[in-house]
Amino acid sequence: MRRKAFIKYSLLTTGLAVLKNNRILALAYSAAKKKFINQVNFIWSGAITPNSARVTAKLQDPTSTARLVVSTDVNLTNPTFGTFVTAGLSTNNLGHLVINNLLPDTQYYYGVEADGHIDMLSNARGRFRTSKAEPYSFFFTVGSCISN
């Protein structure tokens, strides 16, 4: 990459402006972010079994290449990838991501890869523990917002 192109790309991805011929060329940070990173707005996990888990992610933009990334390391090193799903306008950019072939009773950390990029911000990552493979005791709580 030529030096000038590299500098423009670096400034574009950081949201800075370029001064050229006494004019400021405005580079919109949101447009740059949108072009390069499809951010995760929020996530939640559920349907956790001894060997699988499901995560729902709300993405900033629609995509057909979203997948779950899980690892036993908080930094998502040596990850396992789920299958690609679509998070489109018909689902309000929600993607239902599933991962299989996990180990029972194991702590996993997860993130979402969208458009080839793993969003590593803290609000875009989570953790879960797969359940044990044998019977065990558990509690659950039920709540309601209805005041009647």
C-alpha positions as CSV (number, residue, x, y, z in Angstrom):
1,M,0.0,0.0,0.0
2,R,1.4,3.4,-0.9
3,R,2.2,5.8,1.9
4,K,-0.6,8.3,1.0
5,A,-3.2,5.6,0.7
6,F,-2.0,4.1,4.0
7,I,-2.3,7.5,5.8
8,K,-5.8,8.1,4.4
9,Y,-6.9,4.6,5.4
10,S,-5.4,5.1,8.9
11,L,-7.1,8.4,9.4
12,L,-10.4,7.1,8.0
13,T,-10.5,4.2,10.4
14,T,-9.7,6.5,13.4
15,G,-12.2,9.1,12.4
16,L,-9.7,12.0,12.0
17,A,-9.8,14.6,9.2
18,V,-7.2,15.2,6.5
19,L,-5.8,18.7,6.0
20,K,-5.1,19.3,2.3
21,N,-4.6,22.5,0.4
22,N,-5.9,24.5,3.4
23,R,-9.2,22.6,3.3
24,I,-10.5,20.0,5.7
25,L,-11.8,16.9,4.1
26,A,-14.3,15.6,6.5
27,L,-14.3,11.9,7.1
28,A,-17.3,10.9,9.0
29,Y,-16.4,8.6,11.8
30,S,-19.7,6.8,11.7
31,A,-19.4,6.2,8.0
32,A,-15.9,4.8,8.5
33,K,-17.0,2.6,11.4
34,K,-20.0,1.4,9.4
35,K,-17.8,0.6,6.4
36,F,-15.2,-1.5,8.3
37,I,-16.9,-2.8,11.4
38,N,-20.4,-4.1,11.8
39,Q,-20.8,-3.5,15.5
40,V,-22.8,-5.6,18.0
41,N,-25.4,-3.5,19.8
42,F,-26.2,-6.2,22.4
43,I,-26.1,-9.9,23.0
44,W,-27.6,-12.6,25.2
45,S,-27.0,-16.3,25.6
46,G,-29.4,-19.2,26.4
47,A,-30.5,-22.7,25.4
48,I,-27.2,-24.0,26.9
49,T,-26.8,-27.7,27.0
50,P,-23.8,-29.9,27.8
51,N,-22.6,-29.7,24.2
52,S,-24.2,-26.6,22.6
53,A,-25.3,-23.0,23.2
54,R,-27.3,-20.3,21.5
55,V,-26.6,-16.6,21.4
56,T,-28.8,-13.9,20.0
57,A,-27.0,-10.8,18.8
58,K,-28.4,-7.5,17.7
59,L,-26.1,-6.0,15.0
60,Q,-25.8,-2.5,13.9
61,D,-26.2,-3.4,10.2
62,P,-27.7,-6.3,8.3
63,T,-25.3,-9.1,7.2
64,S,-25.4,-12.6,5.9
65,T,-22.1,-13.5,7.5
66,A,-22.5,-13.5,11.2
67,R,-21.3,-16.3,13.4
68,L,-20.6,-17.2,17.0
69,V,-17.0,-17.4,18.2
70,V,-16.3,-19.3,21.4
71,S,-13.1,-20.0,23.4
72,T,-12.1,-21.2,26.8
73,D,-9.8,-18.1,26.9
74,V,-11.3,-14.6,27.7
75,N,-9.3,-13.1,24.8
76,L,-10.9,-15.6,22.4
77,T,-7.6,-17.3,21.4
78,N,-7.9,-20.6,19.6
79,P,-11.6,-20.1,19.0
80,T,-14.2,-22.5,17.7
81,F,-16.6,-21.0,15.1
82,G,-20.3,-21.6,14.6
83,T,-22.1,-21.6,11.3
84,F,-22.9,-18.4,9.4
85,V,-26.3,-17.0,9.8
86,T,-28.2,-14.0,8.4
87,A,-29.1,-11.0,10.5
88,G,-31.3,-9.0,8.2
89,L,-33.9,-6.3,8.1
90,S,-36.7,-8.9,8.4
91,T,-35.4,-9.8,11.9
92,N,-34.4,-6.3,12.8
93,N,-30.7,-7.2,12.4
94,L,-31.0,-10.0,15.1
95,G,-28.9,-13.1,14.5
96,H,-29.6,-16.4,16.2
97,L,-26.1,-18.0,16.5
98,V,-25.6,-21.6,17.5
99,I,-22.5,-23.5,18.4
100,N,-22.2,-27.3,18.8
101,N,-19.5,-29.8,19.9
102,L,-18.7,-28.1,23.1
103,L,-17.4,-29.8,26.3
104,P,-19.7,-30.4,29.2
105,D,-19.2,-28.3,32.4
106,T,-16.8,-25.9,30.8
107,Q,-16.6,-22.1,31.0
108,Y,-16.7,-20.5,27.6
109,Y,-16.2,-16.9,26.5
110,Y,-17.9,-15.7,23.3
111,G,-18.0,-13.0,20.8
112,V,-19.7,-12.3,17.4
113,E,-18.0,-12.2,14.1
114,A,-19.8,-10.1,11.5
115,D,-18.6,-9.4,8.0
116,G,-15.2,-11.0,8.9
117,H,-14.6,-8.9,12.0
118,I,-14.9,-10.0,15.6
119,D,-16.2,-7.2,17.8
120,M,-14.0,-7.2,20.9
121,L,-15.7,-4.4,22.8
122,S,-16.9,-5.5,26.3
123,N,-20.6,-5.1,25.5
124,A,-20.2,-7.4,22.5
125,R,-18.7,-10.3,24.4
126,G,-20.1,-12.7,27.0
127,R,-19.6,-15.9,28.8
128,F,-21.5,-19.1,29.7
129,R,-20.8,-22.5,31.3
130,T,-22.1,-25.6,29.6
131,S,-24.1,-27.8,31.9
132,K,-22.9,-31.1,33.2
133,A,-23.6,-34.3,31.2
134,E,-24.9,-36.2,34.2
135,P,-27.9,-35.3,36.4
136,Y,-27.5,-32.5,38.9
137,S,-29.6,-30.2,41.1
138,F,-30.5,-26.8,40.1
139,F,-32.9,-23.9,40.9
140,F,-34.7,-21.5,38.7
141,T,-36.6,-18.3,39.3
142,V,-39.8,-17.0,37.6
143,G,-40.6,-13.3,37.6
144,S,-43.3,-11.1,36.2
145,C,-43.8,-7.4,35.6
146,I,-47.6,-7.5,35.8
147,S,-48.9,-5.5,38.8
148,N,-52.4,-7.0,38.9
